[in-house]
Structures are given as C-alpha cells and as structure tokens.
Amino acid sequence: MAKSTILAAFQQCRQQTLALLEQIDAGSFCSQVHPDFSPVGWHFGHIAFTEALWLLERSAGGKCIFPQYRQLYAADGLPKSARVELPSIEETRDYLNVVREKVVDYLEVADMATDAKIWFFLLQHESQHCETISLVLELNKTQNYPSLSPSPSLSSATTSPALANDMIQIPAGEFEMGSNDIDALDNESFAHQVYLDTYYIDRYPVTCQQYREFMQAGGYENAQYWSDAGWRWLQSEQVQQPLKQPLYWHDNAAWDNHPVCGVSYYEAEAYAKFVGKRLPTEAEWEKAVRGEKEEITEGNGELAGKTTARQGYHQRKYPWGNEEPTAEYCNCAVSIFESQSQFQSQFQSQTTPVNAYPQGQSAYGMYDALGNVWEWTSSWFDAYPGFIYYPYIGYSQVYFDGKHRVLKGGSFATRIWAMRGSFRNWYHPHVRQIFAGFRCVSDER
C-alpha cells in the first residue's frame, strides 16, 4: 500500500474529525449523556492517545509524549462516569494535532510491508469513535429537540407501500463470507465458504411507515410477538419509562419512507414475527449484499449448439462493486467539512428514504445495504474459522461471549473506512441508542 494513499486517508478522516469537534460547545464536550457512553470529549482524546500508542510508541519505539493523559484516555483507565473531568476543547485539539504531526513524520520511515495493517486499524478506530460521538450528540439532540423534520433535499424520494414490501429471491448456493483484505479487522477474517438454501430478503430496510403499523396494532402490548428475553426487557423498560416507539422516532409523515431507526434487537425481532417473517442471519445478509449474479456459458455454443446458464458468485466489497463509497451510492459520512455550518447541514436530517440510492443497490437488487442505518441480524457475534486476534485480545475476542448480536451495513454517520459488506458491528440485543434498523427475510415468498 502506497504511503501517499495512507496519508490521504488519514488527512481526510482527520478533517472530518476536526469539523465534528468544531460544532461542540464546552458543556456538551464534558457531559455524559448516557451511562453506557463516555462524554464526547473523551473520544477525541482517546483517538489521539491510541494513535500515539500504536504508532509512536509500539511501532516507532518512542516514549509516551503525553504521559499525563495515559490513565484518562486508555480504554481501561477509568470508568465512563469518571471521564467528565477533561482537558479543554483547545487542549484536546492541540493533543490531536501534535500527535498527528509526529505520526506524519514517522510515516516517512515506517515499513508499510509489515505495518500497513495497524495503519488501517487506526483509520477505522478513529472512524468508529467519531460515529459514537455522533450518536451521543444525537441522543442529546433527541432529548432537547424531539420533533425535528427531515429537510426536503433528503426526503424527495418516495416509496409506495407495494414497493416497500417487495422481497427478492437469493438462490441456493455457496458464497465467500468474510475478508482477507489488508483493511479487514480481525473479526472479519478469514474468508470462508458458506452454503445457504434459497431464501427471500426485503429489498429495503423496514420503513417508519411499516413500523407504525406494528405500533398501531398494539405491538408493544402484545406478548405473542416477543421472545421471552425480549418481553422481559420490554417490561423492565416500561418500569422506567413507557416504551411504545423507537428511540429516534418522529411522528411525522415526512419520515414515512425513511428506515426506522433506534430500535433494539428485541424490537426488530418482534416486528419480524408480527409480519410473519424473521431477521436474517449474518450470512444471509452478507450474501444478498456481496454476491454477484453472473451468467456463465458452459460448452462451445457454435459446436455444441446450446448453452447452459447458471449463477456464479463473486464477492464484491460493496453492494455496487469495488469502488469506494461516495454520495452517489449511499448515505454515509463521506463529505469533507470545512465549517460548522456545513457539518450541521449534512447531519440535520440523518436518514434518507430507503430508495434514494438506486446506484448503490446490490447485484440482486437489495437497496440501502450500506449507510443510512445499521441492520440487526439474528447471529451471535463469534469468531470465523482460523480467527487470530489483532491488534489485541480486547478488540473482538472478549465479545465472543454469546451475548452480542451482529449488525451489518453502517449508518449515515459511518465513515467510508469502516463500511463494507464484510464489516461486523456488535451490540447487546437490548441496546437501542445506536443508529440501528433492520430488514426481514423469509424462507418462502
């Protein structure tokens, strides 16, 4: 991998990070909005700390340049509730800049033949923490401005009910799941063959309009739609506050064709049962996104006088092919923001209609697979055959505990370096603060 490519990606990612920092005031910077998430200011410092740790200390063999920050910004240094005493925004910006200057200097002498993987890991690490920052800001915004509406520019596409309920057939056969690419995280490796029987998957994520039908039919009051674990969770949540809608719910028809956002796995599971379907396995989701239909001719047509068509599968990195995500393909964090106003304009409306990106559909015709909202699957997060942890056990391996469900696809706040068909996200099934939605599958049309 050329160093100029790495440098360009690092610079673009950091420009987005600094634009994100620009829109945050001192109060929001240090405030813990939710007990499961650190203050947004901590994430910015942690990005700088982790970059310095792996590149300047462990790769370059240097000393810690800001030892006073080690306990504060290490992932295992302090509990989340103790991370509210933070350096100022200006000090944090300086921390990011000083570390980055030294990292760029180190890049000139770094051995990319052996170290390229850690550079890609850190690029994705920064991207993932900035998405967490975005969701914490959204939590704060939802609490203070609960009735925001999408802007006309992001709400122009429409979907009829018949189209929204459309399902596509995924034929039986093998496909290659996972990835061996240099940017693949440890939990994506190694690529391996998986056979699936024929199944049907929703062309679009479940929309707000569709989910409203579940709500209006008493879905949150009817135990028959819920698993035992889901019903227990729902009753527990009801004790704290009545829960009859997704977390990021806007009761406004302008959102009807947007994907439902802010649902737990249990809510997605209940809706799927309500409509007589189920949630896809991770393999079913990934095959529908990455598989490429191909007409293959067997024999010589001129001599044999006939051809036989069959389906072959080539694994795409993205639904549309192997070109990096752009604003033409999906709703994700692809812009380089030059000012606070640009950033706010981009993220004012969050999700987009599920049929807004026809150029981004998969070979099978599945829309909105990447970006917009993460999608719950029914699979537990676990290792692939031959798994080797990287760069440390705590990144993925400790979560192979049978307590985390896999999410796929990315959201409107996901950056391009942390979004591809093989990328795996994971959360406890009760979590609904993330930008998560879902689509359904069926074994019969």
C-alpha positions as CSV (number, residue, x, y, z in Angstrom):
1,M,0.0,0.0,0.0
2,A,1.4,3.4,-1.1
3,K,2.2,5.7,1.8
4,S,0.6,8.6,-0.1
5,T,-2.7,6.6,-0.1
6,I,-2.5,6.1,3.7
7,L,-1.6,9.8,4.2
8,A,-4.5,11.0,2.1
9,A,-7.0,8.8,4.0
10,F,-5.6,9.9,7.4
11,Q,-5.9,13.5,6.4
12,Q,-9.4,13.2,5.1
13,C,-10.6,11.3,8.2
14,R,-9.0,13.8,10.5
15,Q,-10.5,16.7,8.6
16,Q,-13.9,15.2,9.4
17,T,-12.9,14.7,13.0
18,L,-11.9,18.3,13.5
19,A,-15.1,19.5,11.8
20,L,-17.0,17.4,14.3
21,L,-15.1,18.9,17.1
22,E,-15.8,22.4,15.8
23,Q,-19.5,22.1,16.4
24,I,-19.3,21.0,20.1
25,D,-19.6,23.5,22.9
26,A,-17.8,23.2,26.3
27,G,-20.9,21.9,28.1
28,S,-21.6,19.1,25.6
29,F,-17.9,18.3,25.5
30,C,-17.7,17.1,29.1
31,S,-21.3,15.9,29.7
32,Q,-22.1,12.2,30.0
33,V,-25.5,12.0,28.2
34,H,-26.0,8.3,28.8
35,P,-24.3,5.9,31.3
36,D,-23.3,3.5,28.6
37,F,-21.3,6.1,26.7
38,S,-18.4,8.4,27.6
39,P,-18.6,12.2,27.1
40,V,-17.8,13.1,23.6
41,G,-14.7,15.0,24.6
42,W,-13.2,11.7,25.9
43,H,-13.5,10.1,22.5
44,F,-11.4,12.9,20.8
45,G,-8.6,12.4,23.4
46,H,-8.8,8.7,23.1
47,I,-8.3,8.9,19.3
48,A,-5.1,10.8,19.8
49,F,-3.9,8.5,22.6
50,T,-4.5,5.3,20.6
51,E,-2.8,6.7,17.5
52,A,0.3,7.7,19.6
53,L,0.3,4.3,21.5
54,W,0.4,2.1,18.4
55,L,2.4,4.2,16.0
56,L,4.7,6.4,18.1
57,E,5.3,4.0,21.0
58,R,4.8,0.4,19.8
59,S,5.8,0.7,16.2
60,A,8.4,3.5,16.3
61,G,9.7,2.6,19.8
62,G,9.3,6.1,21.2
63,K,8.2,7.2,24.7
64,C,4.8,8.4,25.6
65,I,4.7,12.1,24.7
66,F,1.8,13.0,26.9
67,P,2.1,10.7,30.0
68,Q,-0.4,12.8,31.9
69,Y,-3.1,11.5,29.6
70,R,-2.4,7.8,29.8
71,Q,-4.9,6.8,32.6
72,L,-7.5,9.3,31.4
73,Y,-7.6,8.2,27.7
74,A,-6.7,4.5,27.9
75,A,-9.8,2.3,27.2
76,D,-9.3,0.5,30.6
77,G,-8.1,3.5,32.5
78,L,-11.2,5.0,34.1
79,P,-14.9,4.1,34.2
80,K,-17.1,6.0,31.8
81,S,-18.7,8.0,34.7
82,A,-15.2,9.3,35.8
83,R,-14.3,10.7,32.3
84,V,-16.1,14.0,32.8
85,E,-13.0,15.9,34.1
86,L,-11.4,16.6,30.7
87,P,-8.8,19.0,29.2
88,S,-10.4,21.9,27.4
89,I,-11.5,21.7,23.7
90,E,-8.5,23.7,22.7
91,E,-6.1,21.5,24.7
92,T,-7.7,18.4,23.1
93,R,-7.3,19.9,19.6
94,D,-3.7,20.6,20.3
95,Y,-3.2,17.0,21.5
96,L,-4.7,15.7,18.3
97,N,-2.5,18.0,16.2
98,V,0.8,17.3,18.0
99,V,0.3,13.5,17.8
100,R,-0.7,13.7,14.1
101,E,2.4,15.8,13.2
102,K,4.7,13.2,14.7
103,V,2.7,10.4,13.1
104,V,3.1,12.0,9.7
105,D,6.9,12.3,10.3
106,Y,7.0,8.6,11.3
107,L,5.1,7.6,8.1
108,E,8.1,8.7,6.1
109,V,10.3,5.9,7.6
110,A,7.6,3.4,8.5
111,D,7.8,-0.1,7.0
112,M,4.5,-0.5,5.3
113,A,5.3,-4.0,4.2
114,T,4.9,-5.2,7.8
115,D,2.9,-2.3,9.4
116,A,0.2,-1.5,6.9
117,K,-2.5,-3.3,8.9
118,I,-2.1,-1.2,12.0
119,W,-2.5,2.0,10.0
120,F,-5.8,0.7,8.5
121,F,-6.9,-0.4,12.0
122,L,-6.3,3.1,13.4
123,L,-8.1,4.8,10.5
124,Q,-11.1,2.6,11.3
125,H,-10.7,3.2,15.0
126,E,-11.0,6.9,14.6
127,S,-14.0,6.5,12.3
128,Q,-15.8,4.3,14.8
129,H,-15.2,6.6,17.7
130,C,-16.5,9.5,15.7
131,E,-19.6,7.6,14.9
132,T,-20.1,7.1,18.7
133,I,-19.6,10.9,19.1
134,S,-22.4,11.4,16.5
135,L,-24.8,9.1,18.3
136,V,-24.1,10.8,21.7
137,L,-24.8,14.1,20.1
138,E,-28.0,12.7,18.6
139,L,-29.1,11.4,22.0
140,N,-28.6,14.9,23.4
141,K,-30.5,16.4,20.4
142,T,-33.4,14.0,20.7
143,Q,-33.8,14.9,24.4
144,N,-33.9,18.6,23.6
145,Y,-35.4,18.8,20.1
146,P,-37.7,15.8,19.8
147,S,-39.7,16.9,16.8
148,L,-37.1,17.6,14.1
149,S,-38.1,17.0,10.5
150,P,-36.1,15.9,7.5
151,S,-35.0,18.5,5.0
152,P,-36.7,18.5,1.6
153,S,-33.4,17.7,-0.1
154,L,-33.1,14.4,1.7
155,S,-36.8,13.5,1.6
156,S,-37.6,13.8,-2.1
157,A,-37.6,10.1,-3.0
158,T,-40.8,8.2,-2.2
159,T,-41.7,4.5,-1.9
160,S,-45.2,3.1,-2.5
161,P,-46.3,0.5,0.1
162,A,-46.2,-2.2,-2.5
163,L,-42.6,-1.5,-3.4
164,A,-41.6,-1.2,0.2
165,N,-42.9,-4.7,0.9
166,D,-41.1,-6.2,-2.0
167,M,-38.8,-9.2,-1.4
168,I,-36.0,-10.6,-3.6
169,Q,-35.0,-14.2,-4.0
170,I,-31.5,-15.2,-3.2
171,P,-30.8,-18.6,-4.8
172,A,-29.2,-21.6,-3.0
173,G,-25.5,-22.0,-3.3
174,E,-22.2,-21.2,-1.7
175,F,-20.6,-17.8,-1.3
176,E,-17.4,-16.5,0.3
177,M,-18.1,-14.8,3.6
178,G,-15.6,-12.5,5.4
179,S,-12.5,-10.9,4.1
180,N,-8.7,-11.4,3.8
181,D,-8.1,-7.8,2.6
182,I,-5.5,-5.6,4.3
183,D,-8.1,-3.4,5.8
184,A,-10.2,-6.3,7.2
185,L,-10.5,-6.2,11.0
186,D,-9.7,-9.4,13.0
187,N,-13.3,-10.4,13.3
188,E,-13.8,-10.3,9.5
189,S,-11.0,-12.8,8.9
190,F,-10.7,-15.3,7.5
191,A,-12.8,-15.5,4.3
192,H,-14.6,-18.9,4.2
193,Q,-17.2,-20.7,2.1
194,V,-20.8,-20.8,3.3
195,Y,-23.7,-22.6,1.8
196,L,-27.2,-21.3,2.1
197,D,-30.5,-22.6,0.8
198,T,-32.8,-20.3,-1.2
199,Y,-34.4,-17.5,0.8
200,Y,-36.1,-14.2,0.3
201,I,-35.0,-10.9,1.8
202,D,-36.6,-7.5,1.9
203,R,-35.5,-5.2,-0.9
204,Y,-35.5,-2.3,1.5
205,P,-35.0,-1.8,5.3
206,V,-38.2,-1.6,7.3
207,T,-39.6,1.9,7.0
208,C,-41.1,4.1,9.6
209,Q,-44.5,3.8,7.8
210,Q,-44.3,0.0,8.1
211,Y,-43.2,0.1,11.7
212,R,-46.0,2.4,12.6
213,E,-48.4,-0.4,11.6
214,F,-46.8,-2.6,14.3
215,M,-47.1,0.2,16.8
216,Q,-50.8,0.9,15.9
217,A,-51.7,-2.7,16.1
218,G,-50.5,-2.8,19.7
219,G,-47.2,-4.5,19.0
220,Y,-45.6,-3.1,22.2
221,E,-48.5,-4.5,24.3
222,N,-48.8,-8.0,22.8
223,A,-46.5,-10.7,24.2
224,Q,-47.1,-13.1,21.3
225,Y,-44.8,-11.1,19.1
226,W,-41.9,-11.1,21.6
227,S,-39.3,-13.6,22.6
228,D,-39.2,-14.4,26.3
229,A,-36.0,-12.3,26.6
230,G,-37.5,-9.5,24.6
231,W,-40.6,-9.4,26.7
232,R,-38.7,-9.3,29.9
233,W,-36.6,-6.4,28.5
234,L,-39.7,-4.6,27.4
235,Q,-41.3,-4.9,30.8
236,S,-38.1,-3.7,32.5
237,E,-38.0,-0.7,30.2
238,Q,-41.7,0.1,30.9
239,V,-40.9,0.4,34.6
240,Q,-38.5,3.2,33.9
241,Q,-40.5,4.9,31.1
242,P,-43.4,3.9,28.8
243,L,-41.8,2.4,25.7
244,K,-44.1,2.3,22.7
245,Q,-41.9,3.6,19.9
246,P,-38.3,3.6,18.6
247,L,-35.8,5.9,20.3
248,Y,-35.3,8.1,17.3
249,W,-38.9,8.3,16.4
250,H,-40.5,11.3,14.7
251,D,-44.3,11.1,14.4
252,N,-44.3,12.9,11.1
253,A,-45.3,11.6,7.7
254,A,-42.2,13.2,6.2
255,W,-40.3,10.3,7.8
256,D,-42.5,7.5,6.4
257,N,-40.1,6.3,3.7
258,H,-37.1,6.6,5.9
259,P,-35.8,3.4,7.7
260,V,-36.9,3.0,11.2
261,C,-34.0,4.0,13.5
262,G,-33.2,3.5,17.1
263,V,-34.6,0.0,17.7
264,S,-33.2,-2.8,19.8
265,Y,-32.7,-6.3,18.5
266,Y,-35.8,-7.3,20.5
267,E,-38.0,-4.7,18.8
268,A,-36.7,-5.8,15.4
269,E,-37.4,-9.4,16.3
270,A,-40.9,-8.6,17.4
271,Y,-41.8,-6.7,14.3
272,A,-40.5,-9.6,12.1
273,K,-42.8,-12.0,13.9
274,F,-45.7,-9.5,13.6
275,V,-45.4,-9.6,9.8
276,G,-44.7,-13.4,9.6
277,K,-41.0,-13.2,8.8
278,R,-37.8,-13.3,10.7
279,L,-34.5,-11.4,10.9
280,P,-31.7,-12.5,8.6
281,T,-28.7,-14.4,9.7
282,E,-25.4,-12.5,9.2
283,A,-24.6,-14.9,6.3
284,E,-28.0,-14.3,4.6
285,W,-27.5,-10.6,4.9
286,E,-23.9,-10.7,3.5
287,K,-24.7,-12.9,0.6
288,A,-27.5,-10.7,-0.6
289,V,-25.2,-7.7,-0.4
290,R,-22.0,-9.1,-1.8
291,G,-23.0,-11.9,-4.1
292,E,-22.8,-11.1,-7.8
293,K,-25.1,-12.8,-10.3
294,E,-23.3,-14.0,-13.4
295,E,-24.4,-15.8,-16.5
296,I,-21.9,-18.5,-17.3
297,T,-21.8,-20.3,-20.6
298,E,-20.9,-24.0,-20.4
299,G,-19.6,-25.6,-23.6
300,N,-18.9,-24.1,-27.0
301,G,-22.1,-22.6,-28.4
302,E,-21.2,-22.9,-32.0
303,L,-20.2,-26.6,-31.7
304,A,-22.5,-27.8,-29.1
305,G,-25.5,-25.9,-30.4
306,K,-26.6,-24.9,-26.9
307,T,-25.6,-23.0,-23.8
308,T,-26.4,-23.6,-20.2
309,A,-26.9,-20.7,-17.9
310,R,-26.1,-21.0,-14.2
311,Q,-25.4,-18.5,-11.4
312,G,-21.9,-17.9,-10.2
313,Y,-21.0,-15.8,-7.2
314,H,-18.2,-13.2,-7.0
315,Q,-17.8,-11.4,-3.7
316,R,-18.0,-7.6,-4.0
317,K,-16.5,-5.4,-1.3
318,Y,-19.6,-3.1,-1.6
319,P,-23.1,-3.8,-2.9
320,W,-22.4,-1.9,-6.1
321,G,-18.9,-3.3,-6.8
322,N,-15.4,-2.4,-5.5
323,E,-15.4,1.4,-5.9
324,E,-15.2,3.3,-2.6
325,P,-18.4,4.7,-1.2
326,T,-19.4,8.2,-2.4
327,A,-22.5,10.3,-2.0
328,E,-23.9,8.7,-5.2
329,Y,-24.0,5.2,-3.7
330,C,-25.2,5.6,-0.1
331,N,-26.0,7.9,2.8
332,C,-22.8,7.8,4.9
333,A,-20.2,10.3,6.2
334,V,-18.3,10.9,3.0
335,S,-18.1,14.7,3.0
336,I,-15.1,16.8,3.9
337,F,-16.5,19.5,6.1
338,E,-14.9,22.9,6.0
339,S,-17.1,24.6,8.6
340,Q,-19.5,24.0,11.4
341,S,-22.4,25.1,9.2
342,Q,-21.5,22.6,6.5
343,F,-21.4,19.8,9.1
344,Q,-24.8,20.7,10.6
345,S,-26.3,20.9,7.1
346,Q,-25.1,17.4,6.3
347,F,-26.4,15.8,9.5
348,Q,-29.5,17.8,10.1
349,S,-31.8,15.1,8.6
350,Q,-29.8,12.0,9.4
351,T,-31.5,9.2,7.5
352,T,-32.7,9.3,3.9
353,P,-35.6,7.4,2.1
354,V,-34.8,3.8,1.6
355,N,-35.0,4.0,-2.2
356,A,-32.9,7.2,-2.5
357,Y,-29.7,5.5,-3.8
358,P,-30.6,3.2,-6.8
359,Q,-26.9,3.2,-7.9
360,G,-26.0,1.6,-4.6
361,Q,-28.1,-1.5,-4.9
362,S,-26.6,-4.9,-4.9
363,A,-26.5,-7.3,-7.8
364,Y,-29.7,-8.9,-6.5
365,G,-31.4,-5.5,-6.2
366,M,-31.1,-5.0,-2.5
367,Y,-31.3,-1.3,-1.6
368,D,-29.7,0.7,1.2
369,A,-27.4,-2.1,2.4
370,L,-24.6,0.3,3.3
371,G,-25.2,3.5,5.2
372,N,-28.5,5.0,6.5
373,V,-29.0,2.6,9.4
374,W,-27.2,-0.4,10.8
375,E,-29.2,-3.6,10.4
376,W,-29.7,-6.2,13.1
377,T,-29.1,-9.8,12.3
378,S,-30.1,-12.9,14.2
379,S,-26.5,-14.1,14.5
380,W,-24.4,-14.0,17.7
381,F,-21.1,-12.3,17.3
382,D,-18.4,-15.1,17.1
383,A,-15.1,-15.9,15.6
384,Y,-14.7,-17.1,12.0
385,P,-12.6,-20.3,11.3
386,G,-8.9,-19.6,11.8
387,F,-9.5,-16.4,13.8
388,I,-6.4,-14.6,15.1
389,Y,-6.8,-11.6,17.3
390,Y,-5.4,-8.2,16.2
391,P,-4.0,-6.0,17.4
392,Y,-5.1,-7.0,21.0
393,I,-7.5,-9.6,22.5
394,G,-9.8,-6.9,23.8
395,Y,-10.8,-5.6,20.4
396,S,-13.0,-8.5,19.3
397,Q,-12.3,-11.7,21.2
398,V,-13.7,-10.7,24.5
399,Y,-17.0,-10.1,22.9
400,F,-17.3,-13.7,21.6
401,D,-19.4,-14.3,24.7
402,G,-22.8,-15.3,23.3
403,K,-24.3,-12.0,24.5
404,H,-23.8,-9.7,21.4
405,R,-25.8,-9.8,18.2
406,V,-24.2,-8.8,14.9
407,L,-25.2,-5.7,13.0
408,K,-24.3,-5.1,9.4
409,G,-24.1,-2.2,6.9
410,G,-23.2,1.0,8.6
411,S,-25.3,4.2,9.2
412,F,-25.5,7.8,7.9
413,A,-22.7,8.6,10.5
414,T,-20.3,5.8,9.4
415,R,-17.2,6.8,7.5
416,I,-16.1,5.0,4.4
417,W,-13.2,3.3,6.0
418,A,-15.5,1.4,8.4
419,M,-18.1,0.4,6.0
420,R,-18.1,-2.6,3.6
421,G,-20.1,-5.8,3.1
422,S,-17.9,-7.9,5.4
423,F,-17.7,-5.3,8.2
424,R,-19.2,-6.6,11.5
425,N,-20.6,-4.5,14.3
426,W,-21.9,-6.0,17.6
427,Y,-24.1,-4.9,20.5
428,H,-26.1,-6.3,23.3
429,P,-29.7,-7.0,22.0
430,H,-31.2,-4.5,24.3
431,V,-29.2,-1.5,23.0
432,R,-31.3,1.0,21.0
433,Q,-29.1,4.1,21.2
434,I,-27.2,3.2,18.1
435,F,-28.4,4.2,14.6
436,A,-29.9,0.8,14.0
437,G,-32.8,-0.6,12.0
438,F,-33.3,-3.9,10.2
439,R,-34.9,-5.8,7.3
440,C,-36.6,-9.2,7.3
441,V,-36.2,-12.5,5.5
442,S,-38.5,-15.4,4.8
443,D,-37.9,-18.9,3.6
444,E,-40.9,-18.6,1.3
445,R,-42.2,-15.6,-0.7
